[in-house]
Amino acid sequence: MAFSTSVHNLSSCSTYEAAHKRFEKTKRPISRGVQKWGPGERPLDDAKKWHYRIERGTDASYYDVCLYQTVMARFHKPEADGSYCCEYTADESPMSKQFMWRVTNSQELMTRLDTHGVTRYIPVARNRNRLTTKLWFNAAGRLIVERSVHADCFKKETHPEYTAWRKAVRDAQAPLTELMWAAVESGAAPTMNSIDCEYTIRWEDFTRPIDALQPKTIEALRDLWLYHASQKGADKTKTRAAVMGVLYLLTHPGCIPKEKLTPIEPFPTEMPAKWTC
């Protein structure tokens, strides 16, 4: 979803009552050209912007808040006891994120108090075709965890096998890394335009024990090292990290997974820094 228009002029429509009020007080626009307003549709902005709209369900049992073809939120009519249901989805575009925050009062990661007064994290998975999170609240607006659902979520961590492999590559290259930095500090290292010098380092050995790299790739690694080493404020740690990062990328065996995904319990009270749905 790539949108160029702004949502800043849109009114908030984050509850069933707000959607119902907006629908009832707004007349159905006259359809002009490609703008075809249905009987159950009302604009969130002016009549020219069909892509910002409310859609009413059968017998006003719910209202959908839409951004283009995507239903971003659905607000159901409250039950007799005052409890009510809200459904949401998310999208990766900046416009969708602004729409969620400005219009539906939602985010990809929200927090709400449950019926016991405990703060719960609520992830909203991205999906343009369906609503991914269904939340039930009591009459006081507290989250009813037992009746609510969201997409499965996972904590993202670096896989232990990948960490061990990186360490093995780093340790194998450590002696040559020290030699190259010594050459840089002494001024004996080759420059970008002159690769011949008295101080000899076998760049083929720099990729040892990796033997799958082509000569041009090895030359590129050499030039990358020299480029980073020549930058203002460069030091051995930064230069080594830059070159080794590329070396990891070029030589990573597909059989070693990079990430480890650990399931997160529904509606957690704590959320890891890195997660995915």
N, C-alpha and C positions, 0 to 999 in steps of 0.2 A: 504494500500500500504506500504509494508515494504521492503525497498531497502537497499542494502549494498554498492552499487557503488557510486562514487562521481560525482557531476555535475560541479566541479570546472574547468574542462578542456573544458567545452562546451562553444561555442561562443554564444553571445547574438543574439537572433532572435525575435525581439520585434516589427517589423513593416512588412507590406506587402513587401516593397522594400527589406528589409534585407532577408526575407524568399525567395523571388523570386531570388535574387542574389545567395543565398546559393544553391538553387535547381539547377539553371542553370549551376553553375560552378562545381557541384559535380556529378560525374558519378554514374549511378545505379550500386551498388555493385553486384558481382556475388553471387548468392545464394548458400550457403554451409550448408549442414546438416539441422538443424532446422531453420536456418536463411533464410527466403524466402522474398526477396525484390521485391515488386511490381513495376510496371512501374511508378507509381505516388509517389514513396517513395524515400527519400534520407536521409542518416544518418546525425545526428548532431555531431557525434563523428566518431570513426572508424567503419568499416563495420561489425564488430562482435557485435555491440551494436544496434540491431534493436529497442530496447526499447527507444532509443533517436533518434527521427526522425522527418522529415517534410513530410507531405502528401499534394499533390497538388489537388485542386478541379477541376471540369470540366472547360476546357478552361482557366485554371489559374485564375478563378474568385476569388479564395481565397486559403490560405494555412493554414493547421492545424499544430500546434506544439504539438507533442505527447510525453507522458511519459507512456511507456507500452501501455495499452489498453485505456488510458484516453486522450482525446483531452483537453489539458490544455489551449490552446488559438487558436483563429481563426482570421486571418487577411484578410479582404476583399479588393478587388481591389478598389482603389479610384474612386470616381465619377468624372464626367467631370468638376465639379466646384472645385475639389480638396478635398472635404469632404470625409471622410472614416470611416469605421466601424471596431471595434475590439470587440471580444467576449472572455470571460474568465470563468473559473471555478476554484475551489480550492479543496484541500483535506487536511485531518488532519495530514498526515505523515510528518515528518521532511524533508524527501527527496523531497516531492512535494513542500513544502514551499521554499526550496532552489532552486528548478527548476524554480518556479514562479519568484523568485527574480533575479536569475542569467540569465535565458534564455528569459523569456517573459516580464521582467520588470513589474511584477505585484505582488500584495500582497493581503491578505485577507481584508485589509483595505487600500485603496489608497486615495490619494488626487490629484485633477487636477483643473486647473483654467478653469472656464466657459467662455462663450463669453463676459461676462461683467467684467471679471477679478476677480471674486469672487472664493475663494477656496471652492471646494465641496468635501465632503467625499464620497467614493465609496466602499461599502461593496461587497465582492465577496463571495457568498454562496458556501458551500461545496457540491459537487455532482460529482461522478465519471462517471455518465452516460450521462450527458448533460451539456452544457454551461449555466451558470446561470446569467451572466452579459453581457449586450450588450450596447456598448458605441459608440456614434457618435461624431466625431470631425470635426471642419471646417478646411480649408486649413492651417490655422495658428496653428493648434494643440490644439485649445480650445474646451472644452467639450460643446456639444449642448445638454443641459439638456432635452429639449422638445422631442427629438428623442431617448433618451437613457432610458434604463430600467435596474433594478436590482431586486433581490428577496426581498420580504417583510422583513423588519427588525424591531426589537423590543428592547426597553430599558428594561433591567432586574432590577427589584427592589424587595426587600423583601415585601411580602404581608402584609398589615396592620393587618389582622387577625392573621397571624403567629407571628408578633411582639407582639401583645397583649397576645397571648397564652404563649409565652416564658416569658413575664414579670410576668404573673400570676403564672407560675411554679416557677420562680426565687424568687418571693416574698413569696410564700408558704414555700420554703425551707430555706429562709434567717435565721430564728432563729436557725435551726439545723446546718446550715453552720457555724454560729458563735460559737456554742457549740463545733463542731468538731475541728475548728481551735484552740479554747482555749485548747482543750485536746492535740492537737499536740504541742502547745507552752509549755504546762506544763509538757510534757513528759509522760503524763498519757494515751495517746492514744495507742491502741493495735498495735503491729508490724505485719509485714507480716507473721511471724512464730508463733506469740502468740497473739491470738485475745481476750483472757480473761484479764480483768484488773478491777481495782476498779472503775475507771471513766467510768460510764455506759452511752452509747448512743444507743438508739434503732435504728438500721439501717433500720428496717422496717419503722420507722417513717420518715426516710430521704427521702423516695420516696412518702410520703404523699403529696397531696391527690391522688396519682397514686396507684391503687391497682392491676394493671395488671402484675406487675413484679414478677418473680419467686424468691424463696429464693437464688438460686445460682447467679442470676443476681444482687440481692442486695449485696451479698458478694463481687461480682466483683466490684461494685461501691465503696464499702468500701476499697478494696485493691487498686483500682485506686487512690482514695483520698490519701491513705497513701504513695503510690509510688511517686506521684507528690509532696506531702508535704515534703518528705525526700530528694528531689533533691537539689543540691547546688543552692543557690540563689532563692529558692522557696519562694513565699509569698502567702498570702490569696487570692489575686485577681487571680493570675495565676492558683492556685490549684482549686479554685472554678470554674473558666472558663472551665478547663479541665473536671471536673466531671459533671458539668451542661451540657456541650456539648454532652457528652455521654447520659445523662439523656434525653435531648431533642430528640436525635436520637431514643432512645428506646421507648419513650412514645408518640411520635408525632402521633396525630390522623389523619388518612388519609383524613378526611373531611375538614381539614384546609389546604388550599394551601400555599406552601412555597414562591412561586414567583408570582410576578405581572408583566405581559408583556404589555408594552405600545407601540403602533405603533410609528415608527419613519418616518417622512416624507422622500420621496425619495431625494437622493443626498443632505443631510443636510449640513449646514454650520458649525454645531457643532455636535460632537459625544459623547455620554455618555461613561463613563469608562467601563460599563458592558452592553453588547448588544449581540443579537443573531439574526440569520436569519432562 
